[in-house]
Amino acid sequence: MPEPRSDNRPSTSRRTPADMTNSPPPLPYSDPILLARHLIHMLGDTELDEMLRVLRDHQRTRDAAVTSPVER
């Protein structure tokens, strides 16, 4: 389960209880490790496996694009 995040935003930008009932809290896009922990906690096994497959495919495509033909 993800660890609670310390909220360092100014108090004027904090979400009020009314805000929280209208929309989910924002995902921590600026902290990839926290985002990964959140997704592991929130997704089912099938969804998590599919997400990992998509990320691996993206990594292979990215790595193939930066690898020069001499290195292959």
Backbone hydrogen bonds, N-H to C=O, Kabsch-Sander energy under -0.5 kcal/mol:
donor,donor_aa,acceptor,acceptor_aa,energy
8,N,6,S,-0.8
13,S,10,P,-1.9
14,R,11,S,-0.9
20,M,16,T,-1.9
21,T,17,P,-1.1
22,N,18,A,-0.9
22,N,19,D,-0.6
23,S,19,D,-1.6
29,Y,27,L,-2.2
31,D,28,P,-1.9
35,L,31,D,-2.4
36,A,32,P,-2.4
37,R,33,I,-2.4
38,H,34,L,-2.3
39,L,35,L,-2.6
40,I,36,A,-2.6
41,H,37,R,-1.9
42,M,38,H,-2.3
43,L,39,L,-2.8
48,L,44,G,-2.7
49,D,45,D,-2.6
50,E,46,T,-2.1
51,M,47,E,-2.4
52,L,48,L,-2.5
53,R,49,D,-2.0
54,V,50,E,-2.3
55,L,51,M,-2.4
56,R,52,L,-2.6
57,D,53,R,-2.5
58,H,54,V,-2.2
59,Q,55,L,-2.4
60,R,56,R,-2.6
61,T,57,D,-2.3
62,R,58,H,-2.7
63,D,59,Q,-2.9
64,A,60,R,-2.4
65,A,61,T,-1.7
66,V,62,R,-1.3
67,T,63,D,-1.1
68,S,66,V,-0.5
71,E,68,S,-0.9
72,R,68,S,-0.8
